[in-house]
Amino acid sequence: MNSLNLDQSIINALPTYYRIGPIELTSNIVLAPMAGVTDSVFRRMILGLGHCGLVSSEMTNAASVSPKALKRHRLLDYLPDERPIAMQISGNDPDLVARAAQVVEGLGADILDINCGCPSPKVTGGGHGASLLRNLPKMSRMLKAVRAAVHIPITLKYRAGWDKQSLNYIETAKIAEDAGVDGLTLHPRTREQLYRGTADWQRVAEVKRAVSIPVIGSGDVNDAATALQRLYETGVDGVMIGRGAIANPWIFLQIAQLRRGEAPFTPTPADKFEFMHRFLDLCLEEMNERLALNKLKQLVSHFSLALPGSAALRAAIHRSASVAEAREHMEAFFDLHMATSAASQS
């Protein structure tokens, strides 16, 4: 979807914020928690571009939320300017998850998010993530244990069901509400689908009608127009963006501009170079060169360059053995395109 087919009066009537317990978000367009992606560096890059209402940590196994473990993986590290921040944990043992929730609360999380949607075989094989959709009584016990353990708002991120024969997204929503969960995020694919096919947002609309707590929709939001269209079509409280924000970090800004009736910002080659360069610099401040280079390789795999020769740049960066080599490839590629862009405007 590349164009918005809504009158400005309709756009003006769409919700712009929502509350999770006592936490009021200034924008109802938020960043999804993504394992291996939404570390402090990526979150700060997104927030620096503006108009993102909430960021989240990477998913963290409840068994790894201990003072000793946190020194090793640093998955829940954050800076004050990243707030409000949600921290997401996964698990399948109610007591263990409740204890982890208390640690997360002690770390200063504004919101605690429970993952019951991750489709990864590594995660579901351990009984975490979407695997709990096959055991709703256990999920209920876990959510009630967490609610009794902490005072901060709790949200649940989940999928429509394990497979198309077991679509239980409405039942799951009601169980979560009954357990004291403060908000829901539904990715309306099944676990069996992984990321194939399309996300059925009608399921999100059904959940919104079934419960009284805030409902956020997630899945296949890759441009600004789609985000506003989904808000209008489903009546949900907000939209969560994951892979679309890796490809286009300016999507939050573009949504805000569409709301105001403005033409969405189109990043230039210089903007894209600056983003990649800044991302790499921040990574180097936080981690060693090898890890920073791996982060750049991960970003460039999904970041939308949309320029001639970009496939060759991705390949060159993936072959790079050092940060210096990767920078050389980036600079050569973008110097060419920035020169071409300047020539076309002269």
C-alpha positions in Angstrom: 0.0 0.0 0.0 1.7 3.2 -1.2 -1.1 5.8 -1.1 -3.6 6.8 1.6 -7.3 6.7 0.6 -8.6 8.6 3.5 -10.0 12.1 3.8 -8.1 14.5 6.1 -11.1 14.8 8.3 -11.0 11.0 8.9 -7.3 11.1 9.5 -7.7 13.9 12.0 -10.2 11.7 14.0 -7.8 8.8 14.3 -6.3 8.1 17.7 -2.9 9.6 18.3 -1.9 8.2 21.7 -3.0 5.7 24.3 -2.4 4.7 27.9 -1.0 1.5 29.3 -2.0 1.7 33.0 -0.6 5.1 34.2 1.8 5.4 31.3 0.6 7.8 28.6 2.4 7.4 25.3 2.7 10.6 23.2 2.3 8.6 20.0 0.4 5.4 19.3 2.9 4.2 16.7 5.5 2.1 18.5 8.6 0.0 17.8 8.3 -3.8 18.1 10.7 -5.8 20.3 12.9 -7.7 18.0 15.5 -10.3 19.2 19.0 -9.3 18.0 17.8 -5.9 16.7 16.2 -3.6 19.3 19.3 -3.0 21.4 20.0 0.4 22.9 21.8 1.6 19.8 19.0 0.8 17.4 16.4 2.2 19.9 18.3 5.5 20.1 18.6 5.7 16.4 14.9 5.3 16.0 14.1 7.8 18.8 16.5 10.3 17.3 14.4 10.5 14.1 11.3 11.3 16.2 7.6 10.4 16.6 8.0 6.8 18.0 5.9 6.5 21.1 7.5 3.5 22.7 10.6 1.3 22.3 11.3 -2.1 23.7 14.2 -4.2 24.7 15.0 -7.4 22.9 13.2 -10.5 24.1 15.0 -11.9 27.1 14.6 -15.4 28.5 13.3 -15.2 32.1 16.1 -17.7 33.1 18.6 -15.1 32.0 17.2 -12.2 34.1 19.6 -12.4 37.1 22.3 -10.0 38.2 25.0 -12.4 37.1 23.4 -13.1 33.7 22.7 -9.4 33.0 26.4 -8.6 33.3 27.0 -11.1 30.4 24.4 -10.3 27.9 23.3 -6.7 28.7 20.0 -7.3 26.8 18.2 -5.1 29.3 20.6 -2.1 29.4 19.1 1.2 28.5 19.8 4.9 28.8 17.4 7.5 30.5 16.6 9.2 27.2 15.1 5.9 25.9 12.1 6.1 28.2 9.4 5.2 28.3 10.7 1.8 27.7 9.2 -1.7 27.7 11.2 -4.7 28.6 10.1 -8.1 27.1 10.7 -11.4 28.7 9.7 -15.0 27.8 9.3 -18.1 29.8 7.0 -21.0 30.6 7.4 -21.4 34.4 5.0 -19.1 36.2 7.2 -18.7 39.3 10.4 -18.1 37.3 8.8 -15.6 35.1 7.3 -13.8 38.1 10.7 -13.5 39.7 12.2 -12.3 36.5 9.4 -9.7 36.3 10.4 -8.3 39.7 14.0 -8.0 38.5 12.8 -6.1 35.4 10.7 -3.8 37.5 13.8 -3.1 39.7 15.8 -2.2 36.6 13.3 0.7 36.0 11.2 -0.7 33.2 8.1 1.4 32.5 6.2 -1.5 31.0 6.8 -5.3 31.2 5.9 -7.2 28.1 5.4 -10.9 28.1 6.2 -12.7 24.8 3.7 -15.4 23.8 4.2 -14.9 20.1 7.7 -15.7 19.0 7.5 -18.4 16.4 11.2 -19.4 16.4 11.7 -23.2 16.8 14.5 -22.5 19.3 12.1 -20.5 21.4 8.9 -22.7 21.0 11.0 -25.8 21.5 11.7 -24.7 25.0 8.0 -24.1 25.7 8.3 -20.3 25.4 6.8 -17.8 23.0 4.0 -19.0 20.8 4.2 -22.5 22.3 2.0 -21.1 25.2 -0.8 -20.7 22.8 -1.2 -24.4 23.0 -1.6 -24.3 26.8 -3.8 -21.4 27.7 -4.4 -22.5 31.3 -0.6 -22.4 31.9 -0.4 -19.0 30.2 -3.2 -17.8 32.5 -1.3 -19.0 35.6 1.9 -17.3 34.4 0.2 -14.0 33.7 -1.6 -14.0 37.1 1.7 -14.8 38.9 3.4 -11.9 37.1 0.5 -9.5 37.9 0.8 -10.4 41.6 4.6 -9.9 41.5 4.9 -6.4 40.0 3.2 -3.0 40.1 4.2 -1.7 36.6 1.9 -2.2 33.7 2.0 -5.6 31.9 1.4 -6.2 28.2 1.1 -9.4 26.3 2.4 -9.8 22.7 1.0 -12.9 21.0 -0.1 -14.5 17.8 -3.5 -15.6 16.4 -2.9 -19.2 17.3 -0.5 -22.1 16.8 -2.0 -23.0 13.4 -5.2 -22.4 11.4 -6.9 -25.2 13.2 -6.4 -23.6 16.6 -7.2 -20.0 16.2 -7.6 -18.8 19.8 -6.7 -15.2 19.7 -10.0 -14.0 21.2 -9.9 -16.5 24.0 -6.3 -15.6 24.7 -7.2 -11.9 24.8 -10.0 -12.5 27.4 -7.7 -14.7 29.5 -5.1 -12.0 29.5 -7.6 -9.3 30.5 -9.0 -11.5 33.3 -5.4 -12.0 34.6 -4.9 -8.3 34.9 -2.9 -7.6 31.8 -3.0 -3.9 30.9 -2.7 -4.1 27.1 -2.4 -6.5 24.2 -0.4 -6.6 21.0 -1.6 -9.1 18.4 0.5 -10.2 15.4 -2.4 -11.8 13.5 -0.4 -14.6 11.8 -0.3 -18.1 13.3 2.9 -19.6 14.6 2.8 -22.1 11.7 2.9 -19.2 9.2 6.0 -17.7 10.7 6.3 -14.6 8.5 4.8 -16.1 5.4 1.5 -15.1 3.8 -0.2 -11.9 5.0 -1.1 -10.6 8.4 -4.9 -10.8 8.8 -5.8 -7.5 10.6 -9.5 -8.4 10.8 -8.4 -10.6 13.7 -6.9 -7.6 15.4 -10.2 -5.8 14.9 -12.1 -8.7 16.5 -9.8 -8.6 19.5 -10.4 -4.9 19.9 -14.1 -5.5 20.0 -13.8 -8.4 22.5 -11.9 -6.7 25.3 -11.8 -3.3 27.1 -8.0 -2.9 27.5 -5.9 -1.3 24.8 -5.2 -3.4 21.7 -2.2 -2.8 19.4 -1.9 -4.4 16.0 1.4 -5.6 14.4 2.4 -7.1 11.1 3.1 -6.1 7.5 3.2 -2.3 8.2 5.9 -1.3 5.8 4.8 2.3 5.0 3.1 5.3 6.5 -0.1 5.0 4.6 -0.6 1.4 5.7 -0.3 2.3 9.4 -3.0 4.9 9.2 -5.2 2.7 7.1 -5.0 -0.1 9.7 -5.9 2.3 12.5 -9.0 3.4 10.5 -10.1 -0.1 9.4 -9.7 -1.9 12.7 -10.4 0.8 15.4 -7.3 -0.4 17.3 -5.5 1.8 19.8 -2.1 1.8 18.1 0.2 0.2 15.6 3.5 -1.6 16.3 6.1 -1.7 13.6 9.0 -4.2 13.4 10.7 -5.2 10.2 9.3 -2.1 8.5 11.3 0.1 10.9 14.6 -1.7 10.0 14.0 -1.2 6.3 12.8 2.4 6.8 13.7 4.0 10.1 11.9 7.3 9.0 8.5 5.5 9.0 7.5 7.1 12.3 8.2 10.6 11.0 6.4 9.8 7.8 3.3 8.7 9.6 3.3 11.9 11.6 3.6 13.9 8.4 0.7 12.1 6.8 -1.4 12.9 9.8 -0.7 16.6 9.2 -1.5 16.3 5.5 2.1 16.8 4.5 4.0 14.8 1.9 6.1 12.1 3.7 9.8 12.7 3.9 11.9 10.8 1.4 15.4 10.1 2.6 18.2 11.0 0.3 21.4 9.0 -0.3 23.1 11.4 2.1 20.4 10.7 4.8 20.9 6.9 4.4 24.7 7.2 4.5 24.4 9.3 7.7 22.1 6.8 9.3 24.4 3.8 8.6 27.5 5.8 9.6 26.0 7.0 12.9 24.7 3.5 13.6 28.2 2.0 13.2 29.7 4.8 15.4 27.3 4.1 18.2 27.9 0.4 17.9 31.6 0.9 18.3 31.0 2.9 21.4 29.0 0.1 22.9 30.9 -3.1 21.8 34.0 -4.5 20.2 34.8 -4.1 16.5 33.8 -7.6 15.6 30.3 -7.3 17.1 29.9 -3.8 15.7 30.7 -5.1 12.2 28.2 -7.9 12.6 25.6 -5.4 13.7 26.3 -3.3 10.5 26.0 -6.5 8.4 22.7 -7.3 10.0 21.3 -3.8 9.4 22.3 -3.6 5.8 20.6 -6.9 5.1 17.2 -5.3 5.8 17.9 -1.5 5.5 16.2 -0.2 2.3 18.9 1.4 0.2 16.7 1.5 -2.9 19.6 2.7 -5.1 21.3 1.2 -8.1 24.1 -1.2 -7.1 22.8 -1.7 -3.5 22.9 -5.5 -3.8 26.7 -5.2 -4.6 27.1 -2.9 -1.5 25.4 -5.4 0.7 27.6 -8.2 -0.6 30.7 -6.1 -0.1 29.8 -5.2 3.4 29.1 -8.9 4.2 32.5 -9.8 2.9 34.3 -7.1 4.9 36.7 -8.3 7.5 37.0 -5.0 9.3 35.1 -1.9 10.1 37.6 0.1 8.1 36.9 -2.0 5.0 33.2 -1.8 5.4 33.4 2.0 5.7 35.4 2.2 2.5 32.7 0.3 0.6 30.0 2.6 2.2 31.8 5.8 1.3 32.5 4.8 -2.3 28.9 3.7 -2.8 27.3 6.8 -1.3 29.8 9.3 -2.7 28.8 8.1 -6.2 25.1 8.4 -5.4 25.3 11.7 -3.6 27.3 13.2 -6.5 24.6 11.9 -8.9 21.9 13.4 -6.7 23.6 16.8 -6.6 24.1 16.8 -10.3 20.5 16.1 -11.0 19.4 19.1 -8.8 21.8 21.5 -10.4 
